[in-house]
Amino acid sequence: MKTILITGVSSGLGRAFARGALAAGHQVVGTVRKFQDAEAFESSAPGRAHARLLDVTDDAAVSAVVSDVEATVGPLDVVIANAGYGVEGVFEETPLPQWREQFETNVFGVVATLQAVLPYMRRRRAGHLMAVTSMGGLMAVPGMSAYCASKFAVEGMLESLRKEVSQFGIHVTAVEPGSFRTDWAGRSMTRNTREIADYDALFDPIREARVAASGRQLGNPEKAAAAVLSILDLPRPPAHLVLGSDALRLVGVARAEVDDDIRQWEQLSRSTDFGDGAQLASA
């Protein structure tokens, strides 16, 4: 049995991860934002489901919750930083306060969670840090600039973190789901008001299609949970876990486009070096 902390278990993939972990016999600490959600979660597996009220944008509260869990529930083996939401709207119509709010939850909430637990895992020389990013952390689509930017930021943070803590026996995995049958595209999404007609032809069909697809997405949350749980005991778990065939396809296309661009402009890239044979260590 592992002790697993999962943020945002009241709905969506977080709830699926928590249910799957409890069904597999693990002990789960799940964070929620409402008292009634806490009661419902703890009643789902008395003695093994532990709820904590938490807003991940409150740095002090995140640290306090992790300290309390370590002291009262037990040493954390796995942390899944899952809490987050999406802002939908074209770049020009997304006001700066919304950008900041998106990053406060999706980026700094993840950072606060992982930073809070890392000292405990480092001292134990063991643990698995996970964060739910998105296929939107490896590719981007029109009308999701704030959301994709936040997920790209988490991807970069996790990549660097993984290289820092692998020496301590701590694993780091970015979980990159595609479209799953949750309420992410429903009540969990903030949709900006449309104002600039120039974007109508591009973005309105995208928004309409996303609304129409809500509740009919290809991905099965229970199978996502099973996939995540399946890597917990691996000696070398993946650094990137893409979930869903749609994510595999779209991420593959996006990465191929980047590779093609790099190859096409390789000579121009090389032309910026000094020509005197001096070489600097690459970053």
C-alpha positions as CSV (number, residue, x, y, z in Angstrom):
1,M,0.0,0.0,0.0
2,K,1.3,3.4,-1.0
3,T,0.2,6.8,0.5
4,I,-0.7,9.1,-2.3
5,L,-1.6,12.8,-2.3
6,I,-3.8,13.9,-5.1
7,T,-4.9,17.5,-5.5
8,G,-8.4,18.2,-6.9
9,V,-10.3,15.0,-6.3
10,S,-13.8,16.3,-6.3
11,S,-14.2,15.9,-10.1
12,G,-12.6,15.0,-13.4
13,L,-9.4,13.0,-13.7
14,G,-8.4,13.8,-10.1
15,R,-11.5,11.9,-8.9
16,A,-10.8,9.0,-11.2
17,F,-7.2,8.8,-10.0
18,A,-8.3,8.8,-6.4
19,R,-11.0,6.2,-6.9
20,G,-8.6,3.9,-8.9
21,A,-6.0,4.2,-6.2
22,L,-8.5,3.4,-3.4
23,A,-9.8,0.5,-5.3
24,A,-6.3,-0.8,-5.7
25,G,-5.8,-0.7,-1.9
26,H,-3.8,2.4,-1.5
27,Q,-4.2,5.2,1.0
28,V,-5.2,8.5,-0.6
29,V,-5.1,12.0,0.7
30,G,-7.4,14.0,-1.6
31,T,-7.7,17.8,-1.6
32,V,-11.0,19.5,-2.2
33,R,-12.3,23.0,-1.9
34,K,-15.8,22.3,-0.4
35,F,-16.6,20.7,2.9
36,Q,-19.4,18.5,1.4
37,D,-16.8,17.2,-1.1
38,A,-14.5,16.3,1.8
39,E,-17.2,14.3,3.5
40,A,-18.2,12.5,0.4
41,F,-14.6,11.6,-0.4
42,E,-13.8,10.2,3.1
43,S,-17.0,8.2,3.1
44,S,-15.9,6.5,-0.1
45,A,-13.2,4.5,1.7
46,P,-13.2,5.1,5.5
47,G,-9.8,4.8,7.0
48,R,-8.0,5.1,3.7
49,A,-9.5,8.1,2.1
50,H,-8.4,11.3,3.8
51,A,-9.7,14.6,2.7
52,R,-8.1,18.0,3.1
53,L,-9.7,21.4,2.3
54,L,-7.2,23.3,0.1
55,D,-6.9,26.0,-2.4
56,V,-3.6,25.3,-4.2
57,T,-3.1,29.0,-4.9
58,D,-2.6,29.5,-1.1
59,D,1.1,28.8,-0.7
60,A,1.1,28.7,3.1
61,A,-1.9,26.4,3.1
62,V,-0.3,24.0,0.7
63,S,2.8,23.7,3.0
64,A,0.6,23.3,6.0
65,V,-1.4,20.5,4.5
66,V,1.6,18.6,3.4
67,S,3.2,18.9,6.8
68,D,0.0,17.8,8.5
69,V,-0.3,14.8,6.1
70,E,3.3,13.7,6.7
71,A,2.7,13.9,10.5
72,T,-0.7,12.4,10.8
73,V,-1.3,10.1,7.8
74,G,2.2,9.0,7.0
75,P,5.1,9.5,4.6
76,L,4.0,10.4,1.1
77,D,5.1,7.9,-1.5
78,V,3.4,9.6,-4.5
79,V,2.1,13.1,-5.2
80,I,-0.1,13.8,-8.2
81,A,-0.5,17.6,-8.7
82,N,-3.8,17.5,-10.6
83,A,-5.8,20.6,-9.6
84,G,-6.3,23.0,-12.5
85,Y,-8.7,24.4,-15.0
86,G,-8.8,25.9,-18.5
87,V,-9.3,29.4,-19.9
88,E,-10.7,29.3,-23.4
89,G,-10.4,32.4,-25.6
90,V,-8.2,33.8,-28.3
91,F,-5.1,35.6,-27.2
92,E,-6.2,39.1,-28.0
93,E,-9.5,38.7,-26.1
94,T,-7.9,37.1,-22.9
95,P,-7.2,39.9,-20.4
96,L,-4.1,39.9,-18.3
97,P,-5.8,39.2,-15.0
98,Q,-7.1,35.9,-16.5
99,W,-3.6,35.0,-17.6
100,R,-2.4,35.5,-14.1
101,E,-5.2,33.5,-12.5
102,Q,-4.6,30.7,-15.0
103,F,-0.9,30.6,-14.0
104,E,-1.7,30.9,-10.3
105,T,-3.6,27.6,-10.3
106,N,-2.1,25.6,-13.2
107,V,1.6,26.6,-12.6
108,F,2.2,28.0,-9.2
109,G,-0.3,25.6,-7.6
110,V,1.7,22.7,-9.0
111,V,5.0,24.3,-7.9
112,A,3.8,24.9,-4.4
113,T,2.6,21.3,-4.1
114,L,5.8,19.7,-5.3
115,Q,8.0,22.1,-3.4
116,A,6.2,21.3,-0.2
117,V,6.6,17.6,-0.4
118,L,10.1,17.4,-2.0
119,P,12.1,17.9,1.2
120,Y,10.4,14.9,2.8
121,M,11.1,12.7,-0.3
122,R,14.6,13.9,-0.6
123,R,15.4,13.0,3.0
124,R,13.9,9.5,2.4
125,R,15.7,9.2,-0.9
126,A,12.5,7.9,-2.5
127,G,9.2,9.1,-4.0
128,H,7.3,9.9,-7.2
129,L,6.3,13.4,-8.1
130,M,3.7,13.6,-10.8
131,A,1.8,16.5,-12.4
132,V,-1.1,16.5,-14.8
133,T,-0.2,18.7,-17.7
134,S,-2.1,18.1,-20.9
135,M,-1.5,17.3,-24.5
136,G,-1.7,21.1,-24.6
137,G,1.6,21.1,-22.8
138,L,3.3,19.6,-25.9
139,M,1.2,21.1,-28.6
140,A,-1.2,24.1,-28.9
141,V,-4.4,24.9,-30.6
142,P,-6.1,28.2,-31.4
143,G,-8.2,29.8,-28.6
144,M,-6.3,28.1,-25.7
145,S,-3.2,30.3,-25.5
146,A,-3.4,30.9,-21.7
147,Y,-4.1,27.3,-20.9
148,C,-1.5,25.9,-23.2
149,A,1.1,28.4,-22.0
150,S,0.5,27.3,-18.4
151,K,0.9,23.6,-19.3
152,F,4.0,24.3,-21.4
153,A,5.4,26.0,-18.3
154,V,4.7,23.0,-16.1
155,E,6.3,20.7,-18.7
156,G,9.5,22.7,-18.6
157,M,9.6,22.9,-14.8
158,L,9.1,19.1,-14.5
159,E,11.9,18.4,-17.1
160,S,14.3,20.4,-15.1
161,L,13.1,19.0,-11.7
162,R,13.5,15.5,-13.0
163,K,17.2,16.1,-13.8
164,E,17.7,17.6,-10.3
165,V,16.1,14.9,-8.2
166,S,16.9,11.7,-10.0
167,Q,20.1,11.5,-7.9
168,F,17.9,11.1,-4.8
169,G,15.9,8.2,-6.2
170,I,12.9,10.4,-6.8
171,H,11.0,9.9,-10.0
172,V,9.2,12.7,-11.9
173,T,6.4,12.1,-14.5
174,A,4.4,14.5,-16.6
175,V,1.0,13.1,-17.2
176,E,-0.3,14.4,-20.6
177,P,-4.0,13.6,-21.1
178,G,-5.9,14.1,-24.3
179,S,-9.7,14.6,-24.3
180,F,-11.3,12.6,-21.6
181,R,-14.9,12.3,-20.7
182,T,-14.9,14.7,-17.7
183,D,-16.4,18.1,-17.1
184,W,-13.1,19.8,-18.1
185,A,-14.8,21.3,-21.2
186,G,-18.0,22.0,-19.2
187,R,-18.2,23.7,-15.8
188,S,-14.5,23.5,-15.3
189,M,-13.7,25.8,-18.2
190,T,-13.8,29.6,-18.2
191,R,-15.0,30.8,-21.6
192,N,-14.2,34.4,-22.6
193,T,-16.8,36.6,-24.2
194,R,-16.3,36.9,-28.0
195,E,-15.8,40.6,-29.1
196,I,-13.4,40.7,-32.1
197,A,-15.2,39.7,-35.3
198,D,-11.9,39.0,-37.2
199,Y,-11.5,35.8,-35.2
200,D,-15.1,34.5,-35.7
201,A,-14.4,32.3,-38.7
202,L,-11.4,30.6,-37.0
203,F,-12.5,30.3,-33.5
204,D,-16.3,30.0,-33.3
205,P,-16.4,26.6,-35.0
206,I,-13.7,25.4,-32.6
207,R,-15.7,26.5,-29.5
208,E,-18.9,25.0,-30.9
209,A,-17.2,21.7,-31.5
210,R,-15.7,21.6,-28.1
211,V,-19.0,22.3,-26.4
212,A,-20.8,19.7,-28.6
213,A,-18.1,17.1,-27.7
214,S,-18.3,17.6,-24.0
215,G,-19.4,14.4,-22.4
216,R,-18.6,12.4,-25.6
217,Q,-14.8,12.6,-25.5
218,L,-12.8,9.5,-26.5
219,G,-10.9,9.1,-23.3
220,N,-12.1,6.9,-20.4
221,P,-11.1,8.4,-17.0
222,E,-11.0,5.0,-15.3
223,K,-8.6,3.7,-17.9
224,A,-6.5,6.8,-17.4
225,A,-6.3,6.1,-13.7
226,A,-5.3,2.5,-14.4
227,A,-2.5,3.7,-16.7
228,V,-1.2,6.1,-14.1
229,L,-1.3,3.5,-11.3
230,S,0.5,0.9,-13.5
231,I,3.7,3.0,-13.5
232,L,4.0,3.5,-9.7
233,D,6.1,0.4,-9.1
234,L,8.3,0.6,-12.1
235,P,12.0,1.0,-11.4
236,R,12.2,3.5,-14.4
237,P,8.8,5.1,-14.9
238,P,8.2,7.3,-17.9
239,A,9.1,11.0,-17.7
240,H,6.2,11.6,-20.1
241,L,3.0,9.7,-20.0
242,V,0.7,10.7,-22.9
243,L,-2.8,9.4,-22.4
244,G,-5.3,8.8,-25.2
245,S,-4.9,8.1,-28.9
246,D,-6.0,11.6,-29.8
247,A,-3.1,13.0,-27.7
248,L,-0.7,10.6,-29.4
249,R,-1.8,11.8,-32.8
250,L,-1.9,15.5,-32.1
251,V,1.4,15.6,-30.1
252,G,3.1,13.6,-32.8
253,V,2.0,16.1,-35.5
254,A,3.1,19.1,-33.4
255,R,6.5,17.6,-32.7
256,A,7.1,16.7,-36.3
257,E,6.3,20.3,-37.3
258,V,8.9,21.6,-34.8
259,D,11.5,19.0,-36.1
260,D,10.8,20.1,-39.7
261,D,11.2,23.7,-38.8
262,I,14.5,23.1,-37.1
263,R,15.8,21.1,-40.1
264,Q,14.6,23.7,-42.6
265,W,16.5,26.5,-40.8
266,E,19.5,24.5,-39.6
267,Q,22.0,26.5,-41.6
268,L,20.6,29.8,-40.5
269,S,20.8,28.6,-36.9
270,R,24.4,27.5,-37.3
271,S,25.3,30.9,-38.9
272,T,25.1,32.6,-35.5
273,D,28.2,30.9,-34.1
274,F,31.6,32.6,-33.9
275,G,33.7,31.5,-36.9
276,D,37.0,31.3,-35.0
277,G,36.6,27.8,-33.9
278,A,35.8,28.7,-30.3
279,Q,33.4,26.4,-28.7
280,L,31.2,27.0,-25.6
281,A,29.7,24.3,-23.5
282,S,26.1,23.9,-24.5
283,A,23.4,24.5,-21.9
